[in-house]
Amino acid sequence: MRTILAGLLLFGAVSAVPPATFRGVIIDAECVRGGHAAMRMGPTDAECAQACVLSHDSTYLLEDGANVYRLSDQKAPEKFAAQRVIVVGSLDEKTKTIQVESITAEK
């Protein structure tokens, strides 16, 4: 039994994806293709993104110019809407979702 438990723990440690750093802009899923000009839910891109999440049940995403990633944490991105950020977390390649550990404004 100990051998099986040790094997499972070792497999979990080996198969865990290490955290990585991602840079990009926090956007919302509603405006990802058309941009905020088409939707214009507020006077700024940040207010538009926040309104889309609140009013249209949209979600915050990270867009890096080439890729768009889902974010597991939907509370932290709110204060960074339409801003360039650094996200630290583990990427699930299959779902293109970052398991967010932290989000900070890019300086």
N, C-alpha and C positions, 0 to 999 in steps of 0.2 A: 504494500500500500504506500509506503514511504517513497519507493522508487517511482511509482506512478505520479504521486503528488509532486515530487521533485522534478520530474520530467515535464509536467504541465507548467510549473512555475518557470522553468528554464525556457520552454517554448514561448510562453507569454512574454518573457523578457527579450528574447531574440526577435520575435515577430513584431514587437511594438515599434512604431515609426517614431524616430527621434524628431524633436521639434526643429523647425526650420524658420527662416525669416522671409517674409513676403512683403513687398512694397507695392503700394498702389493707392487708389482713390476709393473711398467708401461711397458706393452708389446704392440705388434701390432697384429691385427686380423689375418694377413697373417701367422705369425710364432707361433700362439698360440698352435698348436698341435705338430708341428714338431721341434720347437725350431729354433734358428737362425743358427745352424750348417747346417741344410738342405737348407736354403735359402741363407745365407751368402751374403747379399746385401752390406756389408761394412766390414771393418776390426774389428769393435767392435759390440757388441750386440746393443748398443745405435744407432750407425750409420746404422745398418741393419734395426732396427725398424723405424727410421726416413726415410730411403730410401723406405721401403715398404709402408709407409703412403703416401709419395710423388709420387712414381712411380707406385704403384699398387692400388691406391685409397683405401688403407687399413685404419683402424681406430685404435686409441689408446684405450687400455683396461687396467683395473686393475685386476691383478691376485693375489689372496691371498693364494694360495696353495690348497684351496678346491673349490674356486669359481672364475669365471671370470665375471667381470662387465663391461658394456659399460659405457662410460663417456660422459656426455652431452657437456662438453667443450673439444674441440679438439685442441685448441691453447696452453693452459697451460701445458698439458702433454708433449709436444715436448721437452722442456728443461730437462725433467725428464726421458726420454726414458731409459729403462733398469735399472732404479734406484729404490731403496726401498723408498716409499713415504707414507705420511699420507694424505688421502683425506677426507675432511669434506663435507657432502652433504646429500641429502635425497634420499633413495633408492626406486625406483619403483619396487616392487617385481615381478610384472607381466612381465615387459620387462627386468629386471635385469640391469636397467640403473640408475646410480647415477647422480642426478642433482647436479653438482659440485659447491660448494661455494668456496673452496680453495684446493690447492695442495701444500704441502711442503715436502722437503726432510726429510726422517726419519734420526734421529741422532743416 
